[in-house]
Amino acid sequence: MLPITYTWEEDCGVNTHTYSVDVEWSSPEGTADYRSYPREHRLSSAAAASIAASADPHFRGDPSLWNPEQLLVAAAANCHMLSYLALCSLRGVTVLDYVDAATGTMVETPGAGGRFTEIVLAPRVTVAPGTDLDLALSLHHEAGEQCYVAASLNCPVRHNPEILPG
């Protein structure tokens, strides 16, 4: 597998990032029976630990493993957090603790799969004493605009942050 690659497109003036992920599934019985074929599989990348994954339990998956829908919500929450922490660091806001209880809502469409209708982030952020709480709060909006994952989704990613003084 190739690692993450970065290229600069001179004629476009954009930086392009390519991410490679391997998905591996195997079963001696195959997919002969929809009700019983295993949904467990592995996700891996060149430099990262692999992840055991499955389908959502509603789709006969293992509830103890990550499913694609959870990974999508996690990607949005993770990207927002990293964007927010970077902005805080650059703007003089010292974050001491960041905990998010993110949720995503997916609606099934009969005969057509389904789609996410929204992702809601609920970060609870503790900042150092003396921090400008209004600035700390406002940076969530900017982080939402800078988050690559949120910008790539076709559902809204909302944030309901809580800022706590340390």
C-alpha positions as CSV (number, residue, x, y, z in Angstrom):
1,M,0.0,0.0,0.0
2,L,1.2,3.5,-0.7
3,P,1.6,6.0,2.1
4,I,-0.2,9.4,2.0
5,T,1.2,11.4,-0.9
6,Y,1.3,15.1,-1.4
7,T,1.6,16.8,-4.8
8,W,1.6,20.5,-5.9
9,E,-0.4,21.2,-9.0
10,E,1.6,24.1,-10.5
11,D,-1.0,25.1,-13.1
12,C,-3.9,25.0,-10.6
13,G,-2.2,26.4,-7.6
14,V,-3.7,23.7,-5.3
15,N,-2.1,21.2,-3.0
16,T,-3.4,17.6,-3.6
17,H,-3.4,14.9,-0.9
18,T,-4.0,11.3,-1.8
19,Y,-4.9,8.8,1.0
20,S,-4.7,5.1,0.5
21,V,-6.6,2.6,2.6
22,D,-6.9,-1.2,2.2
23,V,-10.1,-3.0,3.0
24,E,-9.8,-6.8,3.4
25,W,-12.7,-9.3,3.7
26,S,-12.6,-13.1,3.2
27,S,-14.9,-16.0,4.0
28,P,-14.6,-19.7,3.2
29,E,-18.4,-19.8,2.7
30,G,-18.5,-16.6,0.7
31,T,-21.7,-14.6,0.3
32,A,-23.9,-17.5,-0.6
33,D,-26.4,-16.6,2.1
34,Y,-27.3,-13.0,2.8
35,R,-28.4,-13.7,6.4
36,S,-25.3,-15.5,7.4
37,Y,-22.2,-14.2,5.5
38,P,-19.8,-12.4,7.9
39,R,-19.6,-8.7,7.8
40,E,-16.3,-8.5,9.7
41,H,-13.4,-7.0,7.8
42,R,-10.1,-5.1,8.4
43,L,-9.2,-1.5,7.4
44,S,-5.6,-0.7,7.2
45,S,-3.1,1.9,6.0
46,A,0.6,1.8,5.5
47,A,1.6,3.6,8.7
48,A,-1.4,3.2,10.9
49,A,-2.8,0.4,13.1
50,S,-5.5,-1.6,11.4
51,I,-9.1,-1.3,12.5
52,A,-11.5,-4.3,12.8
53,A,-14.8,-3.2,11.3
54,S,-18.2,-4.6,10.5
55,A,-21.6,-3.4,9.3
56,D,-24.1,-1.6,11.5
57,P,-25.9,-4.2,13.6
58,H,-29.1,-3.2,11.8
59,F,-27.4,-4.7,8.7
60,R,-26.3,-7.9,10.5
61,G,-23.0,-6.5,11.6
62,D,-21.1,-7.0,14.9
63,P,-22.0,-4.2,17.3
64,S,-18.6,-4.5,19.0
65,L,-16.8,-3.3,15.9
66,W,-16.6,0.0,14.2
67,N,-19.0,0.4,11.2
68,P,-18.8,2.8,8.2
69,E,-21.5,5.1,9.6
70,Q,-19.6,5.5,12.9
71,L,-16.4,6.1,11.0
72,L,-18.0,8.9,9.0
73,V,-19.2,10.6,12.1
74,A,-15.8,10.0,13.7
75,A,-14.0,11.5,10.7
76,A,-16.1,14.7,10.9
77,A,-15.6,15.0,14.6
78,N,-11.9,14.3,14.4
79,C,-11.3,16.8,11.6
80,H,-13.2,19.5,13.4
81,M,-11.3,19.0,16.6
82,L,-7.9,19.1,14.8
83,S,-8.9,22.3,12.9
84,Y,-10.2,23.8,16.1
85,L,-7.0,23.0,18.1
86,A,-4.8,24.4,15.3
87,L,-6.8,27.7,15.2
88,C,-6.7,28.0,19.0
89,S,-3.0,27.5,19.0
90,L,-2.5,30.1,16.4
91,R,-4.9,32.6,18.1
92,G,-3.6,32.3,21.6
93,V,-6.4,30.2,23.0
94,T,-4.9,27.4,25.2
95,V,-7.1,24.3,25.2
96,L,-6.6,22.0,28.1
97,D,-9.3,19.4,27.4
98,Y,-11.5,18.6,24.4
99,V,-14.3,15.9,24.6
100,D,-16.9,15.6,21.8
101,A,-20.1,13.5,21.9
102,A,-20.8,13.6,18.1
103,T,-23.9,12.1,16.5
104,G,-24.9,11.4,13.0
105,T,-28.4,10.9,11.6
106,M,-28.9,8.5,8.7
107,V,-32.3,8.1,7.0
108,E,-33.0,5.0,4.9
109,T,-34.8,5.4,1.7
110,P,-36.9,2.4,0.6
111,G,-35.2,0.8,-2.4
112,A,-32.5,3.4,-2.6
113,G,-30.2,2.9,0.3
114,G,-30.1,6.0,2.5
115,R,-28.1,9.1,3.4
116,F,-26.9,11.1,6.3
117,T,-29.1,14.1,7.0
118,E,-26.9,15.7,9.5
119,I,-23.9,15.3,11.9
120,V,-24.0,17.2,15.2
121,L,-20.8,17.8,17.1
122,A,-21.1,18.6,20.8
123,P,-17.5,19.5,21.9
124,R,-17.0,20.3,25.5
125,V,-13.8,22.4,25.7
126,T,-11.9,23.4,28.8
127,V,-9.5,26.4,28.3
128,A,-6.8,27.8,30.4
129,P,-7.7,30.4,33.1
130,G,-7.9,33.9,31.6
131,T,-8.8,32.8,28.1
132,D,-11.1,34.9,26.0
133,L,-14.2,32.6,26.1
134,D,-15.9,34.4,23.3
135,L,-12.9,33.9,21.0
136,A,-12.7,30.3,22.0
137,L,-16.3,29.8,21.1
138,S,-16.1,31.7,17.8
139,L,-13.2,29.6,16.6
140,H,-15.6,26.6,16.3
141,H,-17.3,28.4,13.4
142,E,-14.0,29.0,11.7
143,A,-12.9,25.4,12.3
144,G,-16.1,24.2,10.7
145,E,-15.3,26.2,7.6
146,Q,-11.7,24.9,7.5
147,C,-12.6,21.2,8.1
148,Y,-11.9,19.2,4.9
149,V,-14.2,16.4,5.9
150,A,-17.2,18.6,6.6
151,A,-16.6,20.5,3.3
152,S,-16.7,17.2,1.5
153,L,-20.0,16.0,2.9
154,N,-23.5,16.6,1.4
155,C,-25.1,16.9,4.8
156,P,-24.7,19.7,7.3
157,V,-22.2,19.4,10.1
158,R,-23.5,21.4,13.0
159,H,-21.6,22.3,16.2
160,N,-23.0,22.9,19.7
161,P,-19.8,23.7,21.6
162,E,-19.5,24.4,25.3
163,I,-16.5,26.3,26.5
164,L,-15.5,25.9,30.2
165,P,-12.9,28.0,32.0
166,G,-10.1,25.8,33.5
